[in-house]
Amino acid sequence: MKMNKDLLVSIKVTDDVYTYRRLRKAIGVLGVLLPITLCLFSVIPFFETYLQPSISDYYYTHLRELFTGVLCAVGLFLIRYKGHSNPNFFKDDSRLTNIAGFMAFGIAFMPTNPHSSGDKIFTLIPLDYRWLGWIHYGFAGAFFITLAIISINVFTIGQAQNKEIPVSIINENNIYKLCGYLMLLFIVLTPICAELEFFTYSTLVFEALMLFAFGISWLIKGRIIGDKGKIGRKIYREFN
């Protein structure tokens, strides 16, 4: 009887692990594909949309539903992602993912400033467009900062300390930290390069890079490329 109970517990734990991995992969895929899809559809005449100055500017194009829909999906996945609690707020998986999820909804529902007075603004809160723009930037900044903290402080917790396998340069913790610090760097560079008009589409490029870093971090955590053989040893320090 005890053996059957232990077996059921083991099966449940395994199912939970794979469920979390699928959810992480879904979040990562959405993060990576959003900028690629928006830019790709921008060159298809059917959508009558030109390449925009930023990801957020797609709110005012025919691709608005794609932009807001993906953000809402990411937000919902993050809110439903119940990670491990931790007394240290900056390592609390559950609270941080909830915050990031609500920030994603904020980005979708609070549009960036329009580039012309003819752009229509549809939002739940009837504020002046300038206020909505600042709120939008606040949500976007908080979203990526929270995701960076998750990559640096949360994803790096819990790796098996297998002394038989040395830490490689492509160890998962190194990838998470790199993605997290890149997000923070791009957050700083985005407004600076936009103000200095450093190069055309600088905001679009840096926002896309932030989304790539976010997506890659979650894809690696979801073990998108597997964890068998050399991959398991080099990235996850596991014998699989």
C-alpha positions in Angstrom: 0.0 0.0 0.0 2.8 2.4 0.9 4.6 1.5 -2.4 1.5 2.5 -4.4 1.2 5.8 -2.4 4.8 6.6 -3.1 4.4 5.8 -6.8 1.4 8.1 -7.0 3.3 10.9 -5.3 6.2 10.4 -7.7 3.9 10.5 -10.7 2.2 13.7 -9.5 5.6 15.4 -8.9 6.8 14.4 -12.4 3.5 15.7 -14.0 3.9 19.0 -12.1 7.5 19.4 -13.3 6.5 18.8 -17.0 3.5 21.1 -16.6 5.8 23.9 -15.4 8.2 23.3 -18.2 5.4 23.5 -20.8 4.2 26.7 -19.3 7.7 28.2 -19.3 8.2 27.2 -22.9 4.9 28.8 -23.9 5.8 32.1 -22.2 9.3 32.0 -23.8 7.9 31.3 -27.3 5.4 34.1 -27.1 8.2 36.5 -26.0 10.5 35.6 -28.8 7.9 35.4 -31.6 6.1 38.7 -30.8 8.7 41.1 -32.3 9.5 38.7 -35.2 5.8 38.3 -36.1 5.0 42.0 -35.9 8.0 42.9 -38.1 7.3 40.1 -40.5 3.7 41.1 -41.0 4.8 44.7 -41.5 6.3 43.8 -44.9 3.2 42.0 -46.1 1.0 44.4 -48.1 -2.2 42.7 -46.9 -1.9 44.1 -43.4 -1.3 47.7 -44.7 1.2 48.3 -41.9 4.7 49.8 -42.1 7.6 49.0 -39.8 6.9 50.9 -36.6 9.3 53.0 -34.4 8.6 50.6 -31.5 6.8 47.5 -30.5 4.2 49.5 -28.6 3.4 51.6 -31.7 1.8 48.6 -33.3 -1.2 49.4 -31.0 -2.2 52.0 -33.6 -2.0 49.6 -36.6 -3.9 46.7 -38.1 -1.8 44.4 -35.9 -3.1 45.9 -32.7 -5.0 42.7 -31.8 -1.9 40.6 -32.3 0.2 42.9 -30.1 -2.4 43.2 -27.3 -3.5 39.5 -27.5 0.1 38.2 -27.1 0.7 40.5 -24.2 -2.5 39.4 -22.5 -1.6 35.7 -23.1 1.8 36.3 -21.5 0.2 38.2 -18.6 -2.3 35.4 -18.0 0.4 32.7 -18.1 2.6 34.6 -15.7 -0.2 35.2 -13.2 -1.2 31.5 -13.4 2.4 30.4 -13.0 2.6 29.6 -9.3 6.3 29.3 -8.5 8.0 28.7 -5.2 7.6 31.2 -2.4 10.6 32.7 -0.7 10.9 35.1 2.3 13.2 37.2 0.2 10.9 39.3 -2.0 13.5 39.5 -4.8 13.7 35.7 -4.9 10.0 35.0 -4.5 9.0 33.3 -7.7 5.2 33.5 -7.1 5.0 37.2 -6.3 7.4 38.3 -9.0 5.6 36.4 -11.8 2.3 37.8 -10.6 3.7 41.4 -10.7 5.1 40.8 -14.2 1.8 39.4 -15.4 -0.2 42.4 -14.2 2.4 44.7 -15.8 1.9 42.8 -19.2 -1.8 43.6 -19.0 -1.0 47.2 -18.2 1.2 47.5 -21.3 -1.6 46.1 -23.4 -4.4 48.3 -21.9 -2.5 51.5 -21.6 -1.2 52.5 -25.0 1.9 54.5 -25.8 1.6 58.1 -27.0 0.2 58.4 -30.6 2.4 60.0 -33.2 -0.5 62.0 -34.7 -3.6 63.6 -33.4 -5.6 61.5 -35.8 -4.8 58.3 -34.0 -7.7 56.9 -32.0 -7.1 55.8 -28.5 -9.2 53.0 -27.1 -8.5 52.2 -23.4 -10.4 51.3 -20.3 -9.3 54.4 -18.4 -10.3 57.7 -20.1 -7.2 59.7 -19.4 -5.3 62.3 -21.5 -3.1 60.5 -23.9 0.0 62.0 -22.4 -0.8 60.5 -19.0 -1.6 57.2 -20.7 1.8 57.3 -22.4 3.7 57.8 -19.1 1.7 55.0 -17.5 2.5 52.7 -20.4 6.2 53.4 -20.1 6.0 52.7 -16.4 4.3 49.4 -16.9 6.8 48.4 -19.6 9.8 49.3 -17.4 8.4 47.5 -14.4 7.6 44.5 -16.6 11.2 44.0 -17.9 12.8 44.9 -14.6 10.7 42.2 -12.9 11.6 39.7 -15.6 15.3 40.6 -15.2 15.1 40.0 -11.5 13.4 36.6 -12.1 16.2 35.6 -14.5 19.0 36.7 -12.2 17.7 35.9 -8.7 15.0 33.2 -9.2 16.0 31.0 -12.1 19.5 30.6 -10.7 18.1 28.9 -7.5 18.0 25.2 -7.1 20.5 23.8 -9.6 21.8 20.4 -8.5 25.3 20.8 -7.1 26.8 17.8 -8.9 30.5 17.9 -8.1 31.2 15.2 -10.8 30.1 17.7 -13.5 32.1 21.0 -13.8 30.4 24.3 -14.4 30.6 25.1 -18.1 30.4 28.5 -19.7 27.0 27.6 -21.1 25.6 26.5 -17.7 22.0 27.5 -17.4 22.7 30.0 -14.5 25.2 31.9 -16.7 22.5 32.1 -19.4 19.9 33.4 -17.0 22.2 36.0 -15.6 23.3 37.1 -19.1 19.6 37.4 -20.2 18.7 39.3 -17.0 21.6 41.8 -17.3 21.0 42.3 -21.0 17.4 43.3 -20.2 18.5 45.8 -17.7 21.1 47.2 -20.1 18.5 47.6 -22.9 16.1 49.3 -20.5 18.7 52.0 -20.0 19.7 52.2 -23.6 16.2 52.5 -25.1 15.3 56.0 -23.9 18.9 57.3 -24.3 19.2 56.2 -27.9 15.7 57.4 -28.7 16.4 60.9 -27.2 19.8 61.1 -29.1 18.2 59.6 -32.3 21.2 57.3 -32.3 19.9 55.2 -35.1 16.6 54.6 -36.9 14.3 52.2 -35.1 16.5 52.1 -32.1 13.5 51.7 -29.7 12.1 48.9 -31.8 15.5 47.1 -31.9 16.1 47.3 -28.1 12.5 46.3 -27.3 12.9 43.3 -29.6 16.2 42.4 -27.9 14.6 42.7 -24.5 11.9 40.3 -25.6 14.4 37.9 -27.0 16.4 37.9 -23.8 13.2 37.3 -21.8 12.1 34.6 -24.1 15.4 32.8 -24.2 15.6 32.8 -20.4 12.2 31.1 -20.1 12.9 28.7 -22.9 16.1 27.5 -21.3 14.2 27.1 -18.0 11.6 25.1 -19.8 14.3 22.9 -21.3 13.2 23.7 -24.9 16.3 21.9 -26.3 16.0 19.0 -24.0 18.3 17.9 -21.2 19.8 14.6 -22.4 23.4 13.7 -22.9 25.9 16.6 -23.4 23.1 19.2 -23.1 22.1 17.9 -19.7 25.7 17.9 -18.5 26.8 21.2 -20.0 23.7 23.3 -19.3 21.9 21.7 -16.4 24.8 19.7 -14.7 22.7 16.6 -14.8 23.1 13.0 -15.9 20.1 12.3 -18.1 
